[in-house]
Amino acid sequence: MNDNFTYDRSWVEIQEMLEQAEVEKNQQKMLIVNRKIPMSMKDKPMRTYKGLEGVCKTLRWVLGDKNMTRAEVLGRDNDGSSSNQERRV
């Protein structure tokens, strides 16, 4: 494949990364829904949240989560088309 990949991560390391990503994602969501923070200061937390959402989906798929489909990880609808519809945070 590629010499850049070592393939030496353990399942425990992957699970720990998922846990850390979910904690960070939840912290970002709390910033987004905090009414005391002006909307103009929520750009970065929103981008970070969406990125971590993708990280969590991917790690769940890698770990074999039965509820995580390849299409969902790739941001596609069930019919295989790309989803351009924004979801609420």
LINKAGI-V960455 format. One record per residue. N is the residue number from 1. PSI is psi in radians with two decimals (NA if undefined). Layout:
n:N psi:PSI
n:N psi:PSI
This chain:
n:1 psi:-1.60
n:2 psi:2.42
n:3 psi:-0.15
n:4 psi:-0.23
n:5 psi:2.29
n:6 psi:-0.40
n:7 psi:0.60
n:8 psi:0.33
n:9 psi:2.40
n:10 psi:2.85
n:11 psi:-0.62
n:12 psi:-0.76
n:13 psi:-0.71
n:14 psi:-0.73
n:15 psi:-0.70
n:16 psi:-0.70
n:17 psi:-0.71
n:18 psi:-0.80
n:19 psi:-0.77
n:20 psi:-0.73
n:21 psi:-0.68
n:22 psi:-0.66
n:23 psi:-0.83
n:24 psi:-0.70
n:25 psi:-0.76
n:26 psi:-0.65
n:27 psi:-0.71
n:28 psi:-0.68
n:29 psi:-0.67
n:30 psi:-0.65
n:31 psi:-0.69
n:32 psi:-0.73
n:33 psi:-0.10
n:34 psi:2.00
n:35 psi:-0.28
n:36 psi:-0.30
n:37 psi:2.20
n:38 psi:2.61
n:39 psi:-0.60
n:40 psi:-0.31
n:41 psi:0.15
n:42 psi:0.03
n:43 psi:-0.94
n:44 psi:-0.81
n:45 psi:-0.60
n:46 psi:-0.75
n:47 psi:-0.74
n:48 psi:-0.75
n:49 psi:-0.84
n:50 psi:-0.68
n:51 psi:-0.78
n:52 psi:-0.50
n:53 psi:-0.75
n:54 psi:-0.69
n:55 psi:-0.82
n:56 psi:-0.75
n:57 psi:-0.77
n:58 psi:-0.79
n:59 psi:-0.67
n:60 psi:-0.71
n:61 psi:-0.77
n:62 psi:-0.69
n:63 psi:-0.09
n:64 psi:0.44
n:65 psi:2.10
n:66 psi:-0.32
n:67 psi:-0.03
n:68 psi:1.94
n:69 psi:2.76
n:70 psi:-0.72
n:71 psi:-0.72
n:72 psi:-0.70
n:73 psi:-0.68
n:74 psi:0.02
n:75 psi:0.53
n:76 psi:2.70
n:77 psi:3.00
n:78 psi:-0.45
n:79 psi:0.02
n:80 psi:-0.12
n:81 psi:2.70
n:82 psi:2.48
n:83 psi:2.01
n:84 psi:-0.06
n:85 psi:2.21
n:86 psi:2.49
n:87 psi:2.61
n:88 psi:2.51
n:89 psi:NA
